[in-house]
Amino acid sequence: MLEFVVRVVGVLVAFLVAPLLVGQAEHKVMAHMQSRLGPMYAGGFHGWAQLVADGVKFVQKESVVPAAADKRVFEWAPIVAILPYLAALSAIPLAPGLVGADLDSGLFFVLAVTSIGVLGSLMAGWGSGNKYSLLGGLRVAAQLMSYELPFVLSAASVAVAAGSLSLTGIAHAWNPWWLLWQLPGMIVFFIAGLAELQRPPFDMPVADSEVIFGPYTEYTGLRFAMFLLAEYAGIVVLAGLTTVLFLGGWSGPGPESIGWIWTLLKVALVSVVVIWVRVSFPRMRADQLQKLAWQGLVPVALLQLALTGIGVIAF
């Protein structure tokens, strides 16, 4: 019982801390890459209190429910958007034995629960009583349907190579030469993951620099902050999955007892790449987005899965 409580508390602490660290890192990395001065002032040295200032700002804002909204759906949408990432984080291992829930079908579980997050966006779009929000929610659903297939296929390639659906088992089976063997799958997985999180350059449903904010247009205060937290939690989950599936998880120089440090370093590196992509690439049009998924990523993912199957049988 004590071990169960420790695992639950550990997952909750990680879920509350890791997304906030990614959010703080995004402020700083974007500030340096774009020469933005604003995020460098709050609190003095290097703008260390920027995240605190954002939190105070969200708390002070009034949480408004539109008159035409479906109140219950509108209020539950942020919770539905964020909870799947909490469940997914519980199954991603930091090191052997250091995992919230070591499931035999951990990969299947994580892929299943993360796909539920789109319901939060659909609920937000429908519940807002705003036709532009509804269109944004439908765009999110269309984007997810397009990129879910290459996302799952590239992950399945690694499961076939490892002969296991357990994330811990996949990390144990990983070999350095997988960096070359599974490289196309890793690129597809990463790109599809960005699209599922609606991160730039795949933020067409949200378009935060334009007049509206997609399905989240009507949200203010802490409810809006929960959607942002869900996005950063999604980055942590994407980086964790990429680390375990393609980068060897806790594999690294030194004893296995420090493997969790290597996992965290790799997750941090992948998170920085996610931020770098946001800064470096312009938003894609809807037709470009769908063309990339169906004519680019899906064929590559299928080819990677076929080559992996042939490699497993032959060698």
TAQUIDA-V312874 format. One record per backbone hydrogen bond with DSSP energy under -0.5 kcal/mol. CO is the residue of the C=O (numbers start at 0). NH is the residue of the N-H. E is the energy in kcal/mol with one decimal. If there is no record, write none. Layout:
# TAQUIDA-V312874
((CO/NH/E) (CO/NH/E))
This chain:
# TAQUIDA-V312874
((0/4/-2.2) (1/5/-2.4) (2/6/-2.3) (3/7/-2.4) (4/8/-2.7) (5/9/-2.5) (6/10/-2.4) (7/11/-2.3) (8/12/-2.6) (9/13/-2.5) (10/14/-2.5) (11/15/-2.0) (12/16/-2.2) (13/17/-2.4) (14/18/-0.6) (16/20/-2.1) (17/21/-2.2) (18/22/-2.4) (19/23/-2.5) (20/24/-2.6) (21/25/-2.4) (22/26/-1.9) (23/27/-1.9) (24/28/-3.2) (25/29/-2.3) (26/30/-1.7) (27/31/-2.3) (28/32/-2.6) (29/33/-2.3) (30/34/-0.6) (30/35/-1.9) (34/36/-0.5) (36/39/-1.9) (37/40/-1.5) (37/41/-0.6) (39/46/-0.8) (40/43/-2.2) (41/48/-2.0) (42/44/-0.7) (43/46/-2.1) (44/47/-1.5) (46/49/-1.7) (48/52/-2.6) (49/53/-2.2) (50/54/-2.2) (51/55/-2.5) (52/56/-2.2) (53/57/-2.4) (54/58/-2.2) (55/59/-2.0) (56/60/-1.0) (61/63/-0.9) (63/65/-0.5) (65/68/-1.3) (68/70/-1.1) (69/73/-3.0) (70/74/-2.3) (71/75/-1.8) (72/76/-1.5) (75/79/-2.4) (76/80/-2.0) (77/81/-1.4) (78/82/-2.3) (79/83/-0.7) (81/84/-0.7) (81/85/-1.0) (82/86/-2.1) (83/87/-2.4) (84/88/-2.3) (85/89/-1.1) (87/90/-1.5) (88/91/-1.0) (89/100/-2.3) (90/92/-0.6) (94/97/-2.3) (96/98/-1.0) (97/93/-2.8) (97/94/-0.9) (100/102/-1.4) (102/105/-1.3) (104/108/-2.3) (105/109/-2.6) (106/110/-2.5) (107/111/-2.1) (108/112/-2.6) (109/113/-2.2) (110/114/-1.1) (112/115/-1.1) (112/116/-0.5) (113/116/-1.0) (114/117/-0.7) (115/118/-2.3) (116/119/-1.1) (116/120/-0.9) (117/121/-2.4) (118/122/-3.0) (119/123/-2.3) (120/124/-2.5) (121/125/-2.7) (122/126/-3.0) (123/127/-1.2) (124/129/-0.6) (125/128/-1.1) (126/69/-1.8) (129/133/-2.4) (130/134/-2.1) (131/135/-2.1) (132/136/-2.4) (133/137/-2.3) (134/138/-2.1) (135/139/-2.1) (136/140/-2.1) (137/141/-2.4) (138/142/-2.4) (139/143/-2.5) (140/144/-2.4) (141/145/-1.6) (142/146/-2.0) (143/147/-1.9) (144/148/-0.6) (145/149/-0.5) (146/150/-1.5) (147/151/-2.4) (148/152/-2.6) (149/153/-2.2) (150/154/-1.4) (151/155/-2.6) (152/156/-1.6) (153/157/-1.1) (154/158/-1.9) (155/159/-2.5) (156/160/-2.0) (157/161/-2.4) (158/162/-1.8) (158/163/-1.4) (164/106/-2.9) (165/169/-2.5) (166/170/-2.2) (167/171/-2.1) (168/172/-2.0) (169/173/-0.9) (174/177/-2.3) (175/178/-1.9) (176/179/-1.1) (176/180/-2.4) (177/181/-3.1) (179/182/-0.8) (181/185/-2.3) (182/186/-2.2) (183/187/-2.3) (184/188/-2.8) (185/189/-2.5) (186/190/-2.4) (187/191/-2.8) (188/192/-2.1) (189/193/-2.1) (190/194/-2.0) (191/195/-2.2) (192/196/-1.6) (193/198/-2.5) (194/197/-1.1) (198/201/-2.9) (200/283/-2.4) (202/205/-1.0) (202/206/-3.2) (206/209/-1.9) (212/215/-1.8) (213/216/-1.5) (215/218/-1.4) (219/222/-0.9) (219/223/-1.1) (220/224/-1.8) (221/225/-1.9) (222/226/-1.2) (223/227/-1.8) (224/228/-2.6) (225/229/-2.2) (226/230/-1.8) (227/231/-2.1) (228/232/-2.6) (229/233/-2.2) (230/234/-1.7) (231/235/-1.9) (232/236/-2.3) (233/237/-2.8) (234/238/-2.8) (235/239/-2.6) (236/240/-2.8) (237/241/-2.5) (238/242/-2.2) (239/243/-2.4) (240/244/-3.0) (241/245/-2.1) (241/246/-1.0) (242/246/-0.9) (242/248/-2.8) (247/250/-2.2) (254/257/-1.5) (255/258/-1.9) (257/260/-1.1) (257/261/-1.1) (258/262/-2.2) (259/263/-2.2) (260/264/-2.4) (261/265/-2.4) (262/266/-2.5) (263/267/-2.4) (264/268/-2.2) (265/269/-2.6) (266/270/-2.2) (267/271/-2.1) (268/272/-1.9) (269/273/-2.0) (270/274/-1.9) (271/275/-2.7) (272/276/-2.5) (273/277/-1.5) (274/278/-1.7) (275/279/-1.8) (276/280/-1.7) (284/288/-2.4) (285/289/-2.1) (286/290/-2.2) (287/291/-2.3) (288/292/-1.6) (289/293/-2.5) (290/294/-2.3) (290/295/-0.6) (291/295/-0.9) (291/296/-2.7) (292/297/-2.4) (295/299/-1.5) (296/300/-2.8) (297/301/-2.5) (298/302/-2.5) (299/303/-2.6) (300/304/-2.3) (301/305/-2.3) (302/306/-2.7) (303/307/-2.3) (304/308/-2.2) (305/309/-2.4) (306/310/-2.6) (307/311/-2.6) (308/312/-2.2) (309/313/-2.7) (310/314/-2.5))
